[in-house]
Amino acid sequence: MNVNRRAVVTAALALAGGRSLASEARTWPAMPLTLTVPFSPGGGTDMLARTLAEKLSTRLGLSVIVENKPGAAGNIGAEMVVRDKTGHRLLFTTASIAVNPSLYKGLRYDVERDLVPVSMLTSSPLVLAVPGSSDVRSLEDLRRAGASRPDGLNYGSPGTGTTSHLGCAVLSKAMALPATHIPYKGAGQVTTALIAREIDFSMLAAVAATGHIRNGTLRAIGIAGTQAPPGLEGVPLLAHDNPQLEFDNWQALFAPASLEARHVEWLQQALQTVLQQPDIIEKIKGEGATPLGLAPAPTARQVRAELERYAKIVRDFDIQVG
C-alpha cells in the first residue's frame, strides 16, 4: 500500500477537519462510545484501541470505552456492533474482517452492507520471520532448508484463514517450498513456538514481531510489502519481486451502517487529529506500524479490494475452517 500518497491525502483532510470539528453542531454522540475489539486483551490491536480511546476521550470531551469481545476470528465482536441499536458501539478490528466472509459461509452480517468504514488507522505489513537462533538468514537459506528435509518445513499462524496463514501459503507456493501449516490460537502462541523452534517460519504482523526482532529472539528475512515498516528498514521487500506477496494486517475502525455520514466524517477527523500527535506517532512507529488515518472513501476502496483478493486466495488454496 502506498503510505506516502495516503499521507498527503490525510494531511489535507486534517486541515479541513480542524474547522469541521470546531463548527459541528453535534447531536451524536449522546452517550459514551464503545470501541469493540473482537480479540483478546493484550494484543497489538487491543493496545492501540486503548491508547486511541484515551486520546479520543480528551479530544471529544466524552467517555470512550474499550470492550473486548473475542471469538470466531473476530466475528462475534463484529456481529455485536452490527446488531447494536444505540449507534454508539464501534468496531476496532484488523484486515481479518476482509478475510472472514470467504471463510465463514454462515455469517450473520455483511461487511459492506452492515458496516461503514470510519478510518484505516495503521499499516502493519506482515514480516517473514524465523527463530533468532536459526541458521536461516535469507530467502535462499529458507529454500535450501526446505529442500533438505524429507517432510519439508513447518510454518505457524495465529489461526486458519488469518492473513498470516494466507501469506505463508502464497509464499510457499511462490517459492516452491514444501511446508505444512500449523495453526495456533493467537499471535502470542505463534511467536512463542517460533522462538522455541517448534516451527520453522511464520508471517507475523509487524506490531507482533518488531520487539522480538529487536531483541534477537526472532530474525526478519522479508517484508510482505513494498515499504518497510519503522525499525525494519533494510529487510528485503518481498512484494518488489512478487506483487502477490503484499500482506498488510492493517487496523481500522468501522461503524454500523446506520450511522449518519456526517457523524462518520466527524469521527474520522477526530481520529486523524489524534494520529498526528507526536506521542501517538512515536508509539505506533515504535511498535513497527505506520499511522494512516485514511478517510472513509479510500478505506472502503481498500476493504473492497481486499475482500475480492482474499476470496480468490481462499478459493485457490481451498482453505476451510472447522
C-alpha positions in Angstrom: 0.0 0.0 0.0 1.3 3.5 -0.9 1.6 5.1 2.5 3.3 8.2 1.3 0.5 9.0 -1.1 -2.1 8.4 1.6 -0.2 10.7 4.0 -0.7 13.6 1.6 -4.4 12.9 1.4 -4.9 12.6 5.1 -2.9 15.7 5.8 -5.2 17.7 3.6 -8.2 16.2 5.3 -6.8 17.1 8.7 -6.6 20.8 7.8 -10.2 20.8 6.8 -11.1 18.6 9.7 -9.9 21.1 12.3 -12.5 23.6 11.1 -15.3 21.0 10.8 -14.7 19.6 14.3 -15.0 23.1 15.8 -18.1 24.1 13.9 -20.1 20.8 14.0 -23.4 21.2 15.9 -23.3 17.7 17.4 -26.4 15.6 18.1 -24.2 12.5 18.2 -22.7 11.0 20.3 -25.3 11.4 23.0 -23.7 8.8 25.3 -20.3 7.2 25.8 -18.8 5.5 22.8 -17.7 1.8 23.0 -14.8 0.5 20.8 -15.4 -3.2 20.5 -12.2 -5.1 20.0 -13.1 -8.6 18.7 -9.9 -10.1 20.1 -8.4 -10.9 23.5 -6.9 -8.2 25.7 -3.2 -7.5 25.5 -2.6 -7.8 21.7 -1.4 -5.1 19.4 -5.0 -4.1 18.3 -6.3 -4.0 21.8 -3.4 -1.8 23.0 -3.8 0.6 20.1 -7.6 0.8 20.8 -6.9 1.7 24.4 -4.4 4.3 23.5 -6.6 6.0 21.0 -9.7 5.7 23.3 -7.9 7.7 25.9 -6.9 10.4 23.4 -10.3 10.5 21.8 -12.0 10.9 25.2 -9.9 14.1 25.8 -10.4 15.3 22.2 -14.2 14.7 22.1 -15.0 15.6 25.7 -16.8 12.3 26.4 -16.0 8.8 27.6 -14.7 6.3 25.0 -14.7 2.8 26.4 -12.8 -0.3 25.1 -14.6 -3.7 25.3 -13.1 -7.0 24.2 -15.4 -9.5 22.6 -13.1 -12.2 21.2 -14.2 -15.3 19.4 -14.8 -16.8 15.9 -11.9 -14.9 14.3 -13.4 -11.5 15.2 -17.0 -12.4 14.0 -18.6 -12.3 17.5 -17.5 -8.7 18.1 -18.4 -7.6 14.5 -21.9 -9.1 14.9 -22.4 -7.3 18.2 -21.6 -3.9 16.6 -23.9 -4.6 13.6 -26.8 -5.5 16.0 -26.3 -2.7 18.4 -29.3 -0.3 18.3 -27.8 2.7 20.1 -25.4 3.7 17.3 -22.7 4.2 19.9 -20.8 0.9 19.5 -17.9 0.9 17.0 -15.7 -2.0 15.7 -12.0 -1.7 16.1 -10.5 -4.5 14.1 -7.9 -5.7 11.6 -7.6 -7.0 8.0 -9.2 -10.2 9.3 -12.6 -8.7 8.5 -11.8 -8.8 4.8 -10.9 -12.5 5.0 -13.8 -13.8 7.1 -16.6 -13.5 4.6 -14.8 -16.0 2.4 -14.2 -18.4 5.3 -17.4 -18.4 7.2 -20.3 -19.0 4.9 -22.9 -18.6 7.7 -22.0 -15.0 8.7 -25.0 -13.1 10.1 -23.7 -9.8 8.8 -22.3 -8.4 5.6 -19.2 -6.3 5.8 -20.1 -3.8 3.1 -23.9 -3.7 3.8 -24.0 -3.6 7.6 -20.7 -1.7 8.4 -19.3 1.5 7.2 -15.5 2.2 7.4 -14.6 5.2 9.5 -10.8 5.1 9.0 -8.0 2.8 8.2 -5.8 3.7 11.1 -2.4 1.9 10.7 -0.5 -0.1 8.2 1.3 -3.2 9.6 2.8 -5.4 6.8 3.5 -9.0 7.6 7.1 -9.9 8.4 8.6 -13.2 7.3 10.3 -14.3 10.5 12.5 -17.2 11.6 13.9 -18.1 15.0 16.7 -15.9 16.1 18.8 -19.0 16.8 18.2 -20.4 13.3 20.9 -20.6 10.6 18.3 -19.2 8.1 19.3 -15.7 7.2 17.7 -15.2 3.8 15.0 -16.5 1.4 17.6 -18.7 -0.3 18.6 -20.2 3.1 14.9 -20.9 3.7 14.5 -22.6 0.3 17.6 -24.8 0.9 16.3 -25.7 4.4 13.0 -26.9 2.9 14.7 -28.9 0.2 17.0 -30.6 2.7 14.2 -32.1 4.8 12.2 -35.1 3.6 9.0 -33.7 5.1 9.7 -30.0 4.3 9.2 -27.2 6.8 6.5 -26.2 9.3 5.0 -22.7 9.5 2.7 -21.4 12.1 -0.1 -18.8 12.1 -2.5 -17.3 14.6 -5.2 -19.5 13.1 -6.6 -21.0 9.9 -7.6 -18.3 7.4 -5.7 -15.5 9.1 -3.6 -13.1 6.9 -0.6 -14.8 8.4 -1.8 -18.2 7.1 -2.7 -16.9 3.7 0.6 -15.1 3.4 2.6 -18.2 4.2 0.6 -20.3 1.8 1.2 -17.8 -1.0 4.9 -17.6 -0.2 5.3 -21.4 -0.1 3.7 -21.7 -3.5 5.7 -18.9 -5.0 9.0 -20.3 -3.7 8.0 -24.0 -4.5 8.7 -24.5 -0.8 7.3 -27.7 0.8 5.7 -26.6 4.0 3.0 -27.7 6.4 0.6 -25.2 8.2 0.3 -25.4 12.0 -2.5 -23.2 13.4 -2.2 -21.7 16.8 -4.6 -19.6 19.0 -3.3 -16.1 18.5 -0.1 -14.3 17.5 1.4 -14.7 21.0 1.4 -18.5 20.8 2.9 -18.4 17.3 5.7 -16.2 18.5 6.5 -18.4 21.4 6.5 -21.5 19.2 8.8 -19.8 16.7 11.3 -18.7 19.3 11.3 -22.2 20.7 11.9 -23.6 17.2 8.7 -25.7 17.3 8.0 -24.2 13.8 10.4 -23.0 11.1 8.9 -19.8 10.0 5.9 -17.5 10.1 4.5 -14.3 8.7 3.6 -12.1 11.6 2.2 -8.5 11.7 5.0 -6.0 12.3 3.3 -4.9 15.5 3.7 -8.5 16.9 7.2 -9.2 15.6 9.2 -6.0 15.8 10.1 -6.2 19.5 11.3 -9.8 19.2 13.3 -8.9 16.2 15.0 -6.1 18.0 16.0 -8.3 20.9 17.2 -11.0 18.7 14.8 -13.8 19.5 13.3 -13.6 16.0 15.0 -12.7 12.7 13.3 -10.9 9.9 14.2 -12.2 6.4 11.5 -10.5 4.4 8.7 -7.9 4.5 5.4 -8.7 2.7 5.0 -5.3 1.2 6.6 -2.6 -0.9 7.7 -0.4 2.0 9.5 -1.5 5.2 7.7 -0.6 8.5 9.6 1.6 11.0 12.5 -0.2 12.6 12.8 -2.8 9.8 14.4 -0.7 7.1 16.9 -2.8 5.1 14.9 -6.1 5.3 14.2 -7.4 1.8 10.8 -6.4 0.4 9.1 -9.5 -1.0 6.4 -7.6 -3.0 9.1 -5.9 -5.1 9.8 -9.1 -6.9 6.4 -10.7 -6.5 3.3 -8.4 -6.1 1.3 -11.3 -4.8 3.4 -11.2 -1.6 1.9 -8.0 -0.2 0.0 -8.7 3.0 -0.9 -5.9 5.5 -2.6 -6.6 8.8 -4.0 -3.1 8.9 -6.1 -1.8 11.8 -9.3 0.1 11.1 -12.4 1.5 12.8 -15.9 0.6 11.5 -19.3 1.9 12.5 -22.8 0.5 12.0 -24.1 1.3 8.5 -27.0 3.3 10.2 -24.6 6.0 11.5 -25.1 9.2 9.5 -22.3 10.1 7.1 -21.6 13.4 8.8 -21.0 11.7 12.0 -18.7 9.2 10.4 -16.7 12.0 8.9 -16.6 13.9 12.2 -15.3 10.9 13.9 -12.6 10.3 11.3 -11.4 13.8 11.6 -11.1 13.5 15.3 -9.1 10.3 14.8 -6.9 11.9 12.2 -6.1 14.7 14.7 -5.2 12.2 17.4 -3.0 10.2 15.0 -1.0 13.3 14.2 0.0 13.8 17.8 3.8 13.3 18.2 3.5 10.8 21.1 1.0 8.7 19.2 3.1 8.7 16.1 6.1 7.7 18.2 4.2 4.9 19.9 2.7 3.4 16.7 6.0 3.6 14.9 7.8 2.1 17.9 5.5 -1.0 17.5 6.5 -1.4 13.9 3.4 0.1 12.3 2.7 3.3 10.3 -0.1 5.7 11.3 -2.5 6.4 8.4 -5.9 7.9 9.4 -7.5 7.4 6.0 -10.8 8.9 5.2 -13.9 6.7 4.8 -13.9 6.6 1.0 -10.3 5.3 0.4 -10.7 3.0 3.4 -13.8 1.5 1.8 -12.0 1.0 -1.5 -9.1 -0.7 0.2 -11.5 -3.0 2.0 -13.4 -3.9 -1.2 -10.2 -4.7 -3.0 -9.0 -7.0 -0.2 -12.4 -8.7 0.1 -12.0 -9.7 -3.5 -8.3 -10.6 -3.3 -8.7 -12.8 -0.2 -11.7 -14.6 -1.6 -9.6 -15.7 -4.5 -6.7 -16.9 -2.3 -9.2 -18.8 -0.1 -10.6 -20.5 -3.2 -7.3 -21.2 -4.8 -5.8 -22.8 -1.7 -9.1 -24.5 -0.7 -8.8 -23.0 2.8 -11.6 -24.1 5.2 -12.3 -23.6 8.8 -13.7 -26.3 11.0 
